[in-house]
Amino acid sequence: MMMCDHTGTFFQEKIVTIIGNPEAKVETWTLLQAIHWSIQLELQNFVLEVDCKPIFDGLQANIIGVS
């Protein structure tokens, strides 16, 4: 995982090794770790990027369903 500032400049990284299947489960765990890390750093505004389509689709469906 890596963090960049608002200009896209890299400023911190965290290496996590996870072995598992299916890919979406591992990607979900990594996303959760990134959220925890952001909270630990007391970030107020941040953007998380994911490249796992099942996670993106699931998050999108939940966001759209929220009123």
JONORDA-V168520 format. One record per backbone hydrogen bond with DSSP energy under -0.5 kcal/mol. NH is the residue of the N-H (numbers start at 1). CO is the residue of the C=O. Records with the same first field share a line. If there is no record, write none. Layout:
NH = CO, CO
This chain:
3 = 12
5 = 9
8 = 5
11 = 3
12 = 3
14 = 1
16 = 14
18 = 16
25 = 22
26 = 22
27 = 23
28 = 24
29 = 25
30 = 26
31 = 27
32 = 28
33 = 29
34 = 30
35 = 31
36 = 32
37 = 33
38 = 34
39 = 35
40 = 36
41 = 37
42 = 39
43 = 38
53 = 51
55 = 52
56 = 52
57 = 53
58 = 54
59 = 55
60 = 56
61 = 57
62 = 58
63 = 59
64 = 60
65 = 61
66 = 62, 63
